[in-house]
Amino acid sequence: MYTLDTNAIIYYLKGEAAAVSVLEPMFAQDIALYVSAVTELELLSSPALTDDDIAAIAQLLTSVVVIPVDSRLARLAGYLRRAYRVRTADSAIAATALLTHTSLVTRNIADFQRIPTLSLRPI
């Protein structure tokens, strides 16, 4: 089981070979894939998005479980931000992976490697 970082999805949707080679088999399997609601926000926030981009993002989001930011996740994310000096969005995404007991799939290993209990799956 995996949690997908925003950058993993962006590169996958752009057809970047490394991201496709890692994510395509995950989407093909019958396994749980999670994203944080913060990832959903990040994916949909670019002013440069076209209607086709929005449709592709919406389609991809139907194949994953979007985890909302509730009080439990916010408290863990706040702790991760304080303790390991990660950015707010990254702390919420890391907290999502920790609470779902999944590995975080990301291209930005350096953003998360300070969190010792977080399992990372690099692209």
Beta strands, then each sheet from edge to edge (+ up, - down):
strand 1: 2-4
strand 2: 33-36
strand 3: 65-67
strand 4: 103-106
strand 5: 120-122
sheet 1: 3+ 2+ 1+ 4+ 5+
end
